[in-house]
Amino acid sequence: MREFIAERPPLRLWARASFLGEDLVVCLGGGDRPHVGTVVCAEPRPSLADPGRRSATSSVWNRLGHKDEALARPMAEHLAAALGRAVVVVAGVHVEGLDAAGIQAFEEMAGELAQKMAQALAPEAEVAHE
């Protein structure tokens, strides 16, 4: 299992990623009460705009009243496209009274984590595929 962290004090977001065979499972949490709020499963596929590029399609399950999809879906799709693997992201971030700027910061940190993970996990994804 690999752990990745993004911080913009006082906000902190973490992701724990591990391969399950050829597939990748990511737990994404942060804030005051990490939890299961959203589950996203993304599959790599050829891009609809450019079949020479890889993209991803995802399915999402949100718990009632949870909005963690805004963090989990882009992450799952980015990782699936970058690694060429099925990716499941389980996410739950909660900060009481978080304002719009805080939400935007978490979205940006999730994007940063997705990029870091794709870069760091690419060699392992190749090995998992062999």
Salt bridges, closest charged atoms under 4 A:
GLU3 OE1 - ARG16 NE 2.60
GLU7 OE2 - ARG12 NE 3.48
GLU22 OE1 - HIS129 ND1 3.74
ASP68 OD2 - HIS35 NE2 3.44
GLU69 OE2 - ARG73 NE 2.93
GLU77 OE2 - ARG73 NH1 3.67
GLU96 OE1 - HIS94 NE2 2.97
GLU108 OE1 - ARG8 NH1 2.46
GLU112 OE2 - ARG8 NH2 2.51
GLU124 OE2 - ARG2 NH1 2.50
